[in-house]
């Protein structure tokens, strides 16, 4: 029988390698945050029948602030065009140390379902999955009155990619979208958007992207989030 002897320093190196490997795997599985940021934007796809006051109420933002962030698409409180996108300012919080998002309160009405709230009222900025996770009501038995927790994800950026962007837009992917069409709509390069969204399926027709913003958006001086 042959015996093999391993030097102590080799054993130490192997143990250190195992510890580092396990630590890296744990970090990859449990993506966590330590803090959020004061401001993010949600790109809201305006639906027929909505109005400025309703949109402001959904996101708990003053009408004056909503108008100030959207001078081109919302020239006044009486004008809103279905099919256009408006930017909604909101704080980006670190939720339970696990992920970046903000939780809005939605006042329930008779006939509401998780799907209606997610896809219609919040224009796919959230999902039925998030609504089920953060609410105790059965999906098919939401009361006629009450409040739903509506979770909208956000981003505070990635300095490893670029330090030029400190403001990010949560952008719901729509049917027909492509990487190139999203890039063109935001006057950015496709490469930059793909680097901030490395796992995104740009043609899936659903899901969220995080779009870096600067320029005129950062020059606006009204960012009140009362």
C-alpha positions in Angstrom: 0.0 0.0 0.0 1.3 3.4 -1.0 0.9 6.4 1.3 0.8 10.0 0.1 1.9 12.9 2.3 0.8 16.4 1.6 2.8 19.3 2.9 1.0 21.5 5.5 1.3 24.6 3.4 -0.4 22.9 0.5 -3.3 21.8 2.8 -3.6 25.4 4.0 -3.7 26.7 0.4 -6.3 24.2 -0.6 -8.5 25.1 2.4 -8.2 28.8 1.6 -9.2 28.1 -2.0 -12.3 26.3 -0.8 -13.3 29.1 1.5 -12.9 31.7 -1.2 -14.8 29.6 -3.7 -17.7 29.1 -1.3 -17.8 32.8 -0.5 -17.9 33.8 -4.1 -20.7 31.3 -4.8 -22.7 32.7 -1.8 -22.3 36.2 -3.1 -23.5 35.3 -6.5 -26.6 33.5 -5.2 -27.6 36.1 -2.6 -27.4 39.5 -4.4 -27.7 42.0 -1.6 -27.7 45.8 -1.2 -26.4 48.0 1.6 -28.2 51.2 0.7 -30.4 52.8 -2.0 -30.4 56.2 -3.6 -32.5 59.3 -3.4 -33.8 59.3 -6.9 -34.8 56.9 -9.7 -37.3 57.2 -12.5 -40.0 54.9 -13.8 -40.9 55.0 -17.4 -44.7 54.8 -17.4 -46.6 53.8 -20.5 -49.7 56.0 -20.5 -52.9 54.0 -21.1 -56.2 55.3 -22.6 -58.5 56.7 -20.0 -55.8 57.7 -17.5 -55.1 61.3 -16.5 -52.4 63.3 -14.8 -54.0 63.3 -11.4 -54.5 59.5 -11.4 -50.9 58.8 -12.5 -49.6 61.2 -9.7 -51.8 59.4 -7.1 -50.6 55.9 -8.2 -47.0 57.0 -7.4 -47.6 59.4 -4.5 -45.9 62.3 -6.4 -47.3 65.8 -6.5 -48.9 66.8 -9.9 -46.6 69.8 -10.1 -43.5 67.5 -9.8 -44.9 65.1 -12.4 -45.4 68.0 -14.9 -42.0 69.4 -14.2 -40.3 66.1 -15.1 -42.3 65.8 -18.3 -42.6 69.2 -20.1 -42.8 67.6 -23.5 -45.3 64.8 -22.9 -47.3 66.5 -20.1 -47.6 70.2 -21.0 -50.4 70.7 -18.5 -52.5 68.8 -16.0 -55.3 68.4 -18.5 -53.3 66.9 -21.3 -52.2 63.3 -21.4 -51.7 61.2 -24.6 -52.2 57.4 -24.5 -49.2 55.5 -25.8 -46.6 58.0 -24.7 -44.2 57.4 -21.9 -43.8 59.7 -18.9 -41.0 59.7 -16.3 -42.1 59.2 -12.7 -39.5 60.2 -10.0 -39.3 58.1 -6.9 -36.8 57.1 -4.2 -34.9 53.8 -4.7 -34.7 51.9 -1.5 -32.8 48.9 -0.3 -35.5 46.5 0.6 -34.6 44.3 3.6 -31.0 44.4 2.5 -31.9 42.2 -0.5 -32.7 44.3 -3.5 -33.4 47.8 -4.8 -37.0 48.9 -5.2 -39.7 51.1 -3.8 -43.1 50.0 -2.4 -46.1 52.1 -3.4 -49.5 51.9 -1.8 -52.4 51.2 -4.1 -56.0 51.8 -3.0 -58.0 48.8 -4.0 -61.3 49.2 -6.0 -64.0 46.6 -6.7 -63.0 44.2 -9.4 -59.2 44.7 -9.0 -57.0 41.7 -9.5 -53.2 41.3 -9.3 -53.0 41.2 -13.0 -55.1 44.3 -13.5 -53.1 46.3 -11.0 -49.7 45.1 -12.4 -50.4 45.2 -16.2 -52.9 48.0 -16.4 -52.7 50.6 -13.6 -48.9 50.2 -13.1 -48.2 49.5 -16.8 -46.0 46.5 -16.1 -43.6 48.3 -13.9 -44.4 45.6 -11.4 -45.7 42.0 -11.8 -48.2 39.6 -10.4 -45.3 37.7 -8.8 -44.2 40.8 -6.8 -47.8 41.5 -5.8 -48.3 37.9 -4.5 -45.0 38.1 -2.7 -45.7 41.4 -0.8 -49.5 41.0 -0.2 -51.4 38.5 1.8 -54.7 38.6 -0.2 -55.5 35.5 -2.3 -55.0 36.3 -6.0 -58.7 35.7 -6.8 -60.1 37.2 -3.6 -58.9 40.8 -3.2 -61.3 42.8 -1.1 -63.3 45.7 -2.5 -61.4 48.1 -0.2 -58.0 48.2 1.2 -54.4 48.7 0.2 -52.0 46.7 -1.9 -48.2 46.9 -1.7 -46.9 47.6 -5.2 -43.1 46.9 -5.5 -41.3 48.6 -8.4 -37.6 47.7 -8.9 -35.0 50.3 -9.5 -31.2 50.8 -10.0 -28.6 53.1 -8.5 -26.1 52.4 -11.2 -22.8 50.6 -11.6 -19.6 52.6 -11.3 -17.7 49.7 -12.7 -19.4 50.3 -16.0 -19.5 54.1 -16.0 -19.3 57.0 -13.5 -21.2 59.3 -15.8 -24.6 58.1 -14.8 -26.2 58.6 -11.4 -29.8 58.4 -12.4 -31.5 55.3 -13.8 -34.9 54.7 -15.4 -36.9 51.5 -14.8 -38.1 50.6 -18.3 -40.8 47.9 -18.9 -40.0 45.9 -22.0 -43.0 46.0 -24.5 -43.9 43.6 -27.3 -41.9 44.6 -30.3 -39.1 46.1 -28.4 -35.5 45.3 -29.3 -32.2 46.4 -27.9 -31.8 48.8 -30.8 -35.3 50.4 -30.4 -34.8 50.9 -26.7 -31.4 52.5 -27.3 -32.8 54.8 -30.0 -35.7 55.8 -27.7 -33.3 56.9 -25.0 -30.6 58.4 -27.3 -28.0 55.9 -26.0 -25.8 53.3 -27.6 -27.0 49.7 -27.6 -23.7 48.6 -26.1 -24.1 50.9 -23.0 -27.7 49.6 -22.4 -26.6 46.0 -22.8 -23.7 46.4 -20.4 -26.1 47.7 -17.7 -28.6 44.8 -18.5 -26.3 41.8 -19.3 -29.0 39.2 -18.6 -31.9 40.9 -20.3 -34.0 39.4 -23.1 -34.7 42.6 -25.1 -37.3 40.9 -27.3 -39.2 39.0 -24.6 -42.1 41.5 -24.6 -42.0 41.6 -20.8 -39.5 42.3 -18.0 -37.6 45.4 -16.9 -34.5 47.2 -18.1 -32.5 49.8 -16.2 -31.6 52.7 -18.5 -28.9 55.3 -17.6 -30.1 58.9 -17.9 -28.3 62.2 -17.8 -28.3 65.5 -19.7 -31.6 67.4 -19.5 -33.0 65.0 -16.9 -30.2 65.8 -14.4 -30.7 69.5 -15.0 -34.2 69.6 -13.7 -34.4 71.3 -10.4 -37.7 70.0 -9.2 -37.3 66.6 -7.6 -39.7 66.9 -4.7 -41.0 63.5 -3.7 -43.6 64.4 -1.1 
